[in-house]
Amino acid sequence: MKMMKKIIMSGLAIFFLMGLCACGKVTVKINDGGVMTEMEVSSSKTVEQALEEAEITLNEGDEVSPKSDTKVSDAQEIVVSRKNTVSLSMDGTAREVVMVGGTVGDLLEQEEITLGEKQHVNYDLDEYLKDGMEVKISYSFSLEVQCDGKTYSQEMEAETVGDVLEELKITLGEDDRVTPLATEAVTEGMKIVVNRVTFDTVVETEEMEYETVYEDDGSLAKGKEEVSVKGENGEKEVTYKVTYLDGTEESREVVSEKVTKEPVNKVVKVGTKAEFSSGGSGRGVVSKKAFYDCDGSGHGYYEITYSDGSVEYQEF
């Protein structure tokens, strides 16, 4: 009888222990694209049930390891690999790449990309991929930038001249100039020059030169000249728009002019009175006409007609 009781008690103990194991808890870790979750679940649960309990949903194309129907075990790590579509940019060209799970480093390895000495990627290589991520591979360049009297010489990661200026916090005014253009791609050893452009309005008083006017005078003998009015220069106020490049005048254009003193033209009387001979049988001057050059110099020539019908020309 005692033996029977021992057998029964032993069976109950085994049954109890088996129940404990069946209802026991295990600790699992879930790595969902780099996001770690640690939780206790019943040892009777499957991987799929553990994910449901953690409110982690698998989408089409996602993968899980171990398989969904695998029973969980203590200290087990469940890895969820998401299907990600990422943008990969290199050498000015972007393309979409689909990859399940993995890191940025894994992506470069998959695409057989080895980074050169001056190549850089915008994420850490151990960063887990995420759907919609933009992975950019860029280059660093040795550059020189001149602006506002300063020279910046440094190694920089930039695609365009505009990116360089933005990184250096150089703001361009509406009329400022940059060489090469801000849209131009950066190259090794490039020299970038920023010129500040400013404007000013300048008013100056300028002299107006008088003109010389010639008038025929029949009371004066031909070839004789007399100044009847002395010439006098005038004055005008000229308003300029002046362009300065880094503080140095580059150009100016006239905006307006205002005459403040009119010039007085010089008037020269030119004799037209004919000269005749005093008598005798010799040849006499019938007429002497003056013809002036068009350049305003006062020079020209005389056309002399004599009583015998002959004509001569004399320069003056």
C-alpha positions as CSV (number, residue, x, y, z in Angstrom):
1,M,0.0,0.0,0.0
2,K,2.8,2.4,0.9
3,M,4.5,1.5,-2.4
4,M,1.4,2.4,-4.3
5,K,1.2,5.8,-2.6
6,K,4.9,6.5,-3.6
7,I,4.2,5.6,-7.2
8,I,1.1,7.8,-7.3
9,M,3.0,10.7,-5.7
10,S,5.9,10.3,-8.1
11,G,3.5,10.4,-11.0
12,L,1.8,13.5,-9.7
13,A,5.2,15.2,-9.3
14,I,6.2,14.4,-12.9
15,F,2.9,15.6,-14.2
16,F,3.2,18.8,-12.2
17,L,6.7,19.4,-13.5
18,M,5.6,18.7,-17.1
19,G,2.8,21.3,-16.5
20,L,5.3,23.8,-15.3
21,C,7.4,23.3,-18.4
22,A,4.3,23.5,-20.7
23,C,3.2,26.8,-19.0
24,G,6.7,28.2,-18.5
25,K,8.0,31.5,-19.9
26,V,11.0,32.2,-22.0
27,T,12.8,35.4,-22.8
28,V,13.2,36.2,-26.5
29,K,14.8,39.1,-28.4
30,I,13.2,40.5,-31.6
31,N,15.5,42.4,-34.0
32,D,13.1,44.3,-36.3
33,G,15.4,46.1,-38.8
34,G,17.7,47.3,-36.0
35,V,14.9,48.0,-33.5
36,M,15.4,45.6,-30.6
37,T,12.4,44.3,-28.5
38,E,12.9,41.9,-25.5
39,M,9.9,40.1,-24.0
40,E,8.8,37.1,-22.1
41,V,6.5,34.7,-24.0
42,S,5.1,31.2,-23.2
43,S,7.5,28.5,-24.2
44,S,4.6,26.9,-26.2
45,K,4.4,29.9,-28.6
46,T,5.7,29.9,-32.1
47,V,7.8,32.7,-33.7
48,E,4.7,33.9,-35.5
49,Q,2.7,34.1,-32.2
50,A,5.6,35.9,-30.5
51,L,5.6,38.5,-33.2
52,E,1.8,38.9,-32.9
53,E,2.2,39.4,-29.1
54,A,4.8,42.0,-29.8
55,E,2.4,43.7,-32.3
56,I,4.9,43.3,-35.1
57,T,3.3,42.8,-38.5
58,L,5.1,41.2,-41.5
59,N,4.4,42.8,-44.9
60,E,4.7,41.2,-48.3
61,G,8.3,40.4,-49.1
62,D,9.5,40.6,-45.5
63,E,11.4,37.6,-44.0
64,V,11.8,36.2,-40.5
65,S,14.3,33.9,-39.0
66,P,13.8,31.3,-37.5
67,K,10.7,30.5,-39.6
68,S,7.3,31.5,-38.4
69,D,6.2,28.0,-37.2
70,T,9.4,27.5,-35.1
71,K,8.8,27.1,-31.4
72,V,10.5,29.8,-29.4
73,S,13.3,29.0,-26.9
74,D,15.0,30.9,-24.1
75,A,17.5,33.5,-25.1
76,Q,16.5,33.1,-28.8
77,E,16.8,36.1,-31.2
78,I,14.1,36.5,-33.8
79,V,15.3,38.6,-36.8
80,V,12.8,40.4,-39.0
81,S,14.3,41.4,-42.3
82,R,12.1,44.0,-44.0
83,K,11.8,44.4,-47.8
84,N,13.1,47.9,-48.5
85,T,13.2,50.0,-51.6
86,V,16.0,52.5,-51.3
87,S,17.4,55.2,-53.6
88,L,21.1,54.9,-54.3
89,S,22.8,58.0,-55.7
90,M,26.3,58.1,-57.2
91,D,28.0,60.3,-59.8
92,G,24.9,62.4,-60.2
93,T,22.7,59.4,-61.0
94,A,20.1,57.9,-58.7
95,R,18.5,54.5,-59.0
96,E,16.1,52.3,-56.9
97,V,17.4,49.2,-55.2
98,V,15.3,46.5,-53.5
99,M,16.9,44.7,-50.7
100,V,15.5,42.5,-47.9
101,G,17.1,43.4,-44.6
102,G,20.7,44.4,-44.2
103,T,22.7,47.5,-43.6
104,V,24.1,50.3,-45.7
105,G,27.3,48.4,-45.9
106,D,25.5,45.3,-47.1
107,L,23.8,47.4,-49.8
108,L,27.2,48.6,-51.1
109,E,28.5,45.1,-51.0
110,Q,25.5,43.8,-52.9
111,E,25.9,46.6,-55.5
112,E,29.7,45.8,-55.7
113,I,30.6,49.4,-54.7
114,T,33.9,50.0,-53.0
115,L,34.4,53.4,-51.5
116,G,37.5,55.3,-52.7
117,E,39.7,57.5,-50.5
118,K,37.7,60.6,-51.2
119,Q,34.3,58.9,-51.4
120,H,31.8,59.1,-48.6
121,V,28.3,57.8,-47.9
122,N,25.7,59.8,-46.0
123,Y,25.0,57.0,-43.4
124,D,27.1,54.8,-41.2
125,L,27.9,51.5,-42.9
126,D,26.2,49.6,-40.0
127,E,23.0,51.6,-40.3
128,Y,20.0,49.3,-41.0
129,L,18.2,50.0,-44.3
130,K,14.7,51.5,-44.1
131,D,12.1,51.7,-46.8
132,G,12.4,55.0,-48.7
133,M,16.0,55.7,-47.5
134,E,18.1,57.8,-49.8
135,V,21.7,56.6,-49.8
136,K,24.1,59.1,-51.4
137,I,27.7,58.5,-52.3
138,S,29.6,61.8,-52.6
139,Y,33.1,62.9,-53.1
140,S,35.3,65.3,-51.1
141,F,37.3,68.0,-53.0
142,S,40.2,70.3,-52.2
143,L,38.7,73.8,-52.8
144,E,39.7,77.4,-52.5
145,V,37.0,80.1,-52.0
146,Q,37.7,83.8,-52.1
147,C,35.0,86.1,-50.6
148,D,34.9,89.4,-48.7
149,G,38.7,89.6,-48.5
150,K,39.1,86.1,-47.1
151,T,40.4,82.9,-48.6
152,Y,39.0,79.5,-47.5
153,S,41.1,76.5,-48.4
154,Q,39.7,73.2,-47.2
155,E,38.4,69.7,-48.1
156,M,34.7,69.7,-48.6
157,E,31.9,67.3,-49.6
158,A,29.7,69.2,-52.1
159,E,28.1,68.6,-55.5
160,T,27.8,72.1,-56.8
161,V,29.4,75.5,-56.2
162,G,26.1,76.6,-54.5
163,D,26.5,73.7,-52.0
164,V,30.0,74.9,-51.2
165,L,28.7,78.5,-50.5
166,E,25.9,77.2,-48.4
167,E,28.2,75.0,-46.2
168,L,30.5,78.0,-45.7
169,K,27.4,80.2,-44.8
170,I,28.2,82.6,-47.7
171,T,25.0,84.4,-48.7
172,L,24.8,85.9,-52.2
173,G,23.1,89.3,-52.7
174,E,20.8,89.7,-55.7
175,D,23.5,91.4,-57.8
176,D,26.6,89.5,-56.4
177,R,28.6,87.4,-58.8
178,V,30.1,84.0,-58.3
179,T,32.6,82.4,-60.6
180,P,32.1,79.6,-61.6
181,L,28.3,79.7,-61.6
182,A,26.5,78.4,-58.5
183,T,25.0,75.6,-60.5
184,E,28.3,74.3,-61.8
185,A,29.5,70.9,-60.5
186,V,32.5,71.0,-58.1
187,T,35.9,69.6,-59.3
188,E,39.1,68.9,-57.6
189,G,41.2,72.0,-57.0
190,M,38.4,74.4,-58.1
191,K,38.9,78.1,-57.3
192,I,35.6,79.8,-56.5
193,V,35.5,83.7,-56.4
194,V,32.6,85.7,-55.0
195,N,32.4,89.4,-56.0
196,R,30.1,91.7,-54.1
197,V,28.3,94.2,-56.4
198,T,27.0,97.5,-55.0
199,F,25.6,100.6,-56.6
200,D,25.7,104.3,-55.9
201,T,24.3,107.5,-57.4
202,V,26.9,110.2,-58.1
203,V,26.2,113.8,-59.3
204,E,29.1,115.6,-61.0
205,T,29.4,119.1,-62.5
206,E,30.9,119.0,-66.0
207,E,32.0,121.7,-68.4
208,M,30.2,122.2,-71.7
209,E,32.5,123.4,-74.5
210,Y,31.4,126.3,-76.6
211,E,31.2,126.1,-80.4
212,T,32.7,128.4,-83.0
213,V,30.3,129.9,-85.5
214,Y,31.4,131.7,-88.7
215,E,29.3,134.4,-90.2
216,D,29.8,136.2,-93.6
217,D,30.3,140.0,-93.3
218,G,30.1,142.1,-96.5
219,S,31.8,145.0,-94.8
220,L,35.1,143.1,-94.3
221,A,37.5,142.4,-97.2
222,K,37.5,138.9,-98.3
223,G,39.9,136.7,-96.3
224,K,39.7,138.9,-93.2
225,E,38.2,137.6,-90.0
226,E,37.1,139.3,-86.8
227,V,35.8,137.8,-83.5
228,S,32.6,139.5,-82.7
229,V,31.6,137.3,-79.7
230,K,34.1,135.6,-77.4
231,G,33.2,132.0,-76.6
232,E,32.4,130.9,-73.0
233,N,32.0,127.4,-71.8
234,G,28.9,126.3,-70.0
235,E,28.2,123.8,-67.2
236,K,25.8,120.9,-66.6
237,E,25.0,118.5,-63.7
238,V,25.3,114.8,-64.7
239,T,23.8,112.1,-62.6
240,Y,25.5,108.7,-62.9
241,K,24.6,105.2,-61.6
242,V,28.0,103.8,-60.5
243,T,28.6,100.1,-60.2
244,Y,31.2,98.9,-57.7
245,L,32.9,95.5,-57.7
246,D,34.2,94.7,-54.2
247,G,34.3,98.4,-53.5
248,T,36.1,99.4,-56.6
249,E,34.3,101.3,-59.4
250,E,33.7,99.1,-62.4
251,S,31.5,101.2,-64.6
252,R,29.0,104.1,-64.7
253,E,26.1,105.0,-66.8
254,V,24.4,108.4,-67.3
255,V,21.0,108.6,-65.6
256,S,20.2,112.3,-66.3
257,E,21.7,115.6,-67.3
258,K,20.7,119.1,-66.3
259,V,22.2,122.3,-67.9
260,T,23.0,124.9,-65.2
261,K,24.8,127.3,-67.4
262,E,24.4,127.5,-71.2
263,P,27.6,127.9,-73.2
264,V,28.1,131.1,-75.3
265,N,29.3,130.3,-78.8
266,K,32.2,132.1,-80.3
267,V,31.2,134.2,-83.3
268,V,33.8,134.9,-86.1
269,K,32.9,137.5,-88.8
270,V,34.4,136.5,-92.2
271,G,34.8,139.2,-94.9
272,T,33.1,138.8,-98.2
273,K,33.8,142.2,-99.7
274,A,35.5,141.9,-103.2
275,E,38.8,143.5,-103.8
276,F,39.4,145.3,-107.2
277,S,42.6,146.5,-108.7
278,S,43.3,150.3,-108.5
279,G,43.5,150.7,-112.3
280,G,45.9,150.2,-115.2
281,S,45.9,147.4,-117.7
282,G,46.9,144.7,-115.1
283,R,44.7,141.9,-114.0
284,G,42.3,142.8,-111.1
285,V,40.5,140.7,-108.5
286,V,36.8,140.4,-109.3
287,S,35.8,138.2,-106.3
288,K,37.3,136.3,-103.5
289,K,35.1,133.6,-101.8
290,A,36.1,131.7,-98.7
291,F,35.2,128.0,-98.3
292,Y,35.7,126.5,-94.8
293,D,36.6,122.9,-93.8
294,C,33.8,121.0,-92.1
295,D,35.8,120.1,-89.0
296,G,35.3,123.6,-87.5
297,S,39.0,124.4,-87.4
298,G,38.5,127.7,-89.2
299,H,40.8,126.6,-92.1
300,G,39.8,126.3,-95.7
301,Y,40.5,127.9,-99.0
302,Y,39.8,131.0,-101.1
303,E,38.4,130.9,-104.6
304,I,39.8,134.1,-106.3
305,T,38.3,135.2,-109.6
306,Y,40.3,137.8,-111.7
307,S,39.1,140.3,-114.2
308,D,40.6,138.3,-117.0
309,G,38.4,135.4,-116.1
310,S,41.1,133.2,-114.5
311,V,40.5,131.5,-111.1
312,E,43.0,130.7,-108.4
313,Y,42.7,128.8,-105.1
314,Q,44.6,129.7,-101.9
315,E,44.5,127.7,-98.6
316,F,44.3,129.5,-95.3
